[in-house]
């Protein structure tokens, strides 16, 4: 005979299930070990971009990237990248085109740091319509690749210090020094990961103009393409990096990269298993990891000045006009061949008769000059 359910027994069963659910929720909030382990394996792409922003300087190897949840995931994705395409740097996150003003040759930018220069630059003033072209000279006093320290850099230093300070608290209050050991260990692993030589070699893979026997004047234009509101013109008088090399970087592999990434992945796995073994005070590493994740996310996406990226440029002049063709004509007056080089980008469908007449006049003028030089 089937059991008979009474209202009292149903009420008792519901109360018991509710109590169990509340007890489980209370236990999870008191000891969030499970969620801590889960968080340790997300956000690897954010970590990669944070490293790309802050590492690779020629003068200092320390990069203030904070220990965060995403490092375990990143350590294993780094193995896939280094064994596969051999790259540590992330792919460009902004479509950009580089045009050599002398030859008119255009190429897509395949450099993450050069694409960030295009993405982050905003000309001063309000230019809602038309085209703005900014002219820069490469600095002769600061070498390309040596980044200035800005608020993004110092925020990383501050977050690392705060993380270590928080990790001391459970040790001082409860004698639980494992959290400090995990935080210090994670920070050391981060430092080892960001100082791999390939980061710098891959980030700045272009030749330096100072190394050429004859220091030639190079003029390149950078823009997002047709419809973009602005363009950058960089004039290098024998100083700085050959930006055409940087736009199409060659494959860079070092012998230490693959074994180092494998070793770091194993150490991060050991770190993850140790985190999983925590029995108490799990809120402290959760807060530490959350602070690191916030710092990584800010560093990965922050807009920075050219100097903080490693490009030391001196502004020469800004040209703006609501009519794109007039802006290009004015740019041609500032620096010969710049306007002509950009015509194919901003007018891919051809020119009007008067515009084409102006272009032909300029081409004939430069052809005469080239004959005199030769």
Beta strands, then each sheet from edge to edge (+ up, - down):
strand 1: 97-100
strand 2: 106-108
strand 3: 131-138
strand 4: 217-223
strand 5: 230-237
strand 6: 313-321
sheet 1: 2+ 1- 4+ 5- 3- 6+
end
